Amino acid sequence: MRRKFKSAIIIIFLITHFVNITLAQNSKSLYNIIAGRDGFSSFDGKNYISIQVYLNNNSNDTLYYRGADCYNLLFSIKSNPYFHLADDICHQSKYLKIVIAPHRAQKMEMYLTMDKTPDRNVAIHIKMNLYKFISGKAKHSKELLYGNLSDSVVLHYTISHQAYWPKDEFEILDKKEKFILPDKDIYLLTDVDRKLYTLTVEKAKIGVPVDTTIMTIENNKPKKVRTVMVPLTLHNNSEDTLRFYTMTCSWYTFFGTNGSGISLPSWGCDKNIPEIVNVAPHKEYKRNLNINYYPYVKSGTRYRISMSLLKVPGNAKLTWNFWPDEYVRFNKIWSNEIAIP
């Protein structure tokens, strides 16, 4: 009897402990921020370090909170001798009511002023509190909805005060970006959409491979590859005009493959802005893609081509708060299977 009672106590404790952990994890995961890529920005004759910050609404409810048209008003950073939040860019700003649908994210840009050039790596610890929006009292609203959202990003500098990105930085950022939810302003394809908008390659028109040399991003060294032209067609099988986002120069970022060692070439852009492509009902959009593959990829290797179809919702126009090629990990549709010649 005593043994059974003791076992029951242990089971109750374990269940209670598990429930408490689960509730704590769910509570913590309702909202979170993710610090993304950093860069340099200049406006009004001043230079700043810019850091992308994403606010995830992981809950099943719409999030309403007190935002701002100058994001620096929403953040704080841990004190350090090298950087502080830029305090000269929000003078004419105002607080706004921000709405984020369930399982969506808001992208923000945070700006730092450099106090002195670092001679070492500097961790920027970012904190954000979510406050309730109260009309007419937004500036002084202290009703906390959710607090202590935090993340950090490392700014890399050499001992000679030179900024740099280490080789594994892209890989680290790519891993973090997988946890960023779809932006609150993008349209996610439905199952019906995926039947109406299809991607095909006409195998008989695939070109003849040619030898070429490319420069790799990782170490900026030339590598020999083979290139083949692949004709890709997007079909609009619907009764309505399809409108989707692309970029004037970096349009290649919207395409990819599922083959190891098989990819599209990339290039630099002097001018690169979003644009909208229109495809009439039951019409097609064609694009010839140059597909690179390394010498170790054998003839006959099978693969598919993807296209990130960022559909324009309704009659929406271009918005500079929405940079399409940052969301190419969403809305991928796939071609029929083809093979390396």
Residue pairs with C-beta under 8 A, 6 or more apart in sequence:
29 58
30 57
30 58
30 59
30 146
31 55
31 56
31 57
31 58
31 59
31 63
31 130
31 146
31 149
32 55
32 56
32 58
32 149
32 151
33 53
33 54
33 55
33 56
33 126
33 128
33 149
33 150
33 151
34 53
34 54
34 56
34 151
34 176
34 177
34 179
34 180
35 51
35 52
35 53
35 124
35 126
35 151
35 152
35 153
35 176
36 51
36 52
36 53
36 54
36 153
36 173
36 176
36 177
36 180
37 51
37 52
37 173
38 49
38 50
38 51
38 52
38 153
38 155
39 49
39 50
40 47
40 48
40 49
40 50
41 47
41 48
41 49
41 50
41 109
41 111
42 48
43 89
44 89
46 88
46 113
47 114
48 86
48 89
48 111
48 112
48 113
49 83
49 111
49 112
49 113
49 114
49 155
50 109
50 110
50 111
50 112
51 109
51 110
51 111
51 112
51 124
51 126
51 153
52 107
52 108
52 109
52 110
53 71
53 75
53 107
53 108
53 109
53 110
53 126
53 128
53 151
54 105
54 106
54 107
54 108
54 180
54 181
55 100
55 105
55 106
55 108
55 128
55 149
56 105
56 179
56 180
56 181
57 63
57 100
57 101
57 102
57 103
57 104
57 105
57 181
58 103
58 181
59 102
59 103
60 102
60 103
61 102
62 99
62 100
62 101
62 102
63 98
63 99
63 100
63 130
64 97
64 98
64 99
64 132
64 133
65 97
65 98
65 100
65 130
65 131
65 132
65 133
65 145
66 95
66 96
66 97
66 98
66 130
66 131
66 132
66 133
66 134
66 138
66 141
67 74
67 95
67 96
67 97
67 98
67 106
67 133
68 74
68 90
68 93
68 94
68 95
68 96
69 93
69 94
69 96
70 89
70 90
70 93
71 108
71 109
71 110
72 85
72 86
72 87
72 89
72 90
72 110
72 111
73 90
73 93
73 95
74 108
74 128
75 85
75 110
75 126
75 127
75 128
76 85
76 126
76 127
76 128
77 83
77 84
77 85
77 112
77 124
77 125
77 126
77 127
78 124
78 125
78 127
80 122
80 123
80 124
81 115
81 116
82 114
82 115
82 116
82 117
82 118
82 122
83 112
83 113
83 114
83 115
83 122
83 124
83 155
84 112
84 113
84 115
85 110
85 111
85 112
85 113
86 111
86 112
86 113
87 113
88 113
89 111
94 138
95 133
95 138
95 139
95 141
96 133
96 138
97 133
97 135
97 138
98 106
98 133
99 184
100 106
100 184
101 184
103 181
103 182
104 181
104 182
104 183
104 184
105 180
105 181
105 182
105 183
105 184
106 183
106 184
107 183
107 321
107 326
110 126
112 124
117 157
117 161
118 155
118 157
118 161
119 157
119 158
119 159
119 160
119 161
120 157
120 159
121 154
121 155
121 156
121 157
122 154
122 155
122 157
123 152
123 153
123 154
124 152
124 153
124 154
124 155
125 150
125 152
126 150
126 151
126 152
126 153
127 148
127 149
127 150
128 149
128 150
129 144
129 146
129 147
129 148
129 149
130 144
130 145
130 146
130 147
130 149
131 141
131 142
131 143
131 144
131 145
132 141
132 143
132 144
132 145
133 141
134 141
134 143
155 163
156 163
156 164
156 165
156 166
156 169
157 163
157 164
158 164
167 218
167 219
170 217
177 329
178 329
182 188
182 327
182 330
183 322
183 326
183 327
185 319
185 321
185 322
186 310
186 322
186 327
186 330
186 331
187 310
187 311
187 312
187 313
187 331
188 330
188 331
189 197
189 309
189 311
189 331
189 333
193 309
193 311
194 333
195 237
196 236
196 237
196 238
197 234
197 235
197 236
197 237
197 238
197 242
197 309
197 311
197 333
198 234
198 235
198 237
198 333
199 232
199 233
199 234
199 235
199 305
199 306
199 307
199 333
199 334
199 335
199 336
200 232
200 233
200 235
200 335
200 336
201 230
201 231
201 232
201 233
201 305
201 335
201 336
201 338
202 231
202 233
203 338
205 231
206 228
206 229
206 230
206 231
206 338
206 341
207 228
207 229
207 230
208 228
208 341
209 226
209 227
209 228
209 340
209 341
210 226
210 227
210 228
211 224
211 225
211 226
211 227
212 224
212 225
212 226
212 227
212 292
213 222
213 223
213 224
213 225
214 222
214 223
214 225
214 265
214 292
215 221
215 222
215 223
216 222
216 223
217 266
223 294
224 295
225 292
225 293
225 294
225 295
226 292
226 293
226 294
226 295
227 265
227 290
227 291
227 292
228 290
228 291
228 293
228 340
228 341
229 288
229 289
229 290
229 291
230 288
230 289
230 290
230 291
230 305
230 338
231 286
231 287
231 288
231 289
232 255
232 286
232 287
232 288
232 289
232 305
232 307
232 335
233 284
233 285
233 286
234 279
234 284
234 285
234 286
234 287
234 307
234 309
235 284
236 242
236 279
236 280
236 281
236 282
236 283
236 284
236 285
237 282
238 281
238 282
239 281
239 282
240 281
241 278
241 279
241 280
241 281
242 278
242 279
242 311
243 276
243 277
243 278
243 279
243 311
243 312
244 276
244 277
244 279
244 309
244 310
244 311
244 312
245 274
245 275
245 276
245 277
245 310
245 312
245 322
245 324
246 254
246 274
246 275
246 276
246 277
246 310
246 324
247 253
247 254
247 272
247 273
247 274
247 275
247 324
247 325
248 271
248 272
248 273
248 274
248 275
249 267
249 269
249 270
249 271
249 272
250 266
250 269
250 272
250 325
251 287
252 264
252 265
252 266
252 267
253 266
253 308
253 325
253 328
254 307
254 308
254 310
254 324
254 325
254 328
255 264
255 287
255 289
255 305
255 306
255 307
255 308
256 263
256 264
256 305
256 306
256 308
256 328
256 332
257 263
257 264
257 291
257 303
257 304
257 305
257 306
258 303
258 304
258 306
258 334
259 293
259 297
259 301
259 302
259 303
259 304
260 297
261 293
261 294
261 296
261 297
262 291
262 292
262 293
262 297
262 301
262 303
262 340
263 291
263 292
263 293
264 289
264 290
264 291
264 292
265 290
265 292
274 318
274 322
274 323
274 324
275 318
276 312
276 317
276 318
277 285
279 285
289 305
291 305
293 301
293 340
297 340
298 340
299 339
299 340
299 341
300 339
300 340
301 339
301 340
302 337
302 338
302 339
302 340
303 337
303 338
303 339
303 340
304 334
304 335
304 336
304 337
304 338
305 334
305 335
305 338
306 332
306 333
306 334
306 335
307 332
307 333
307 335
308 327
308 328
308 329
308 330
308 331
308 332
309 331
309 332
309 333
310 324
310 327
310 328
310 330
310 331
311 331
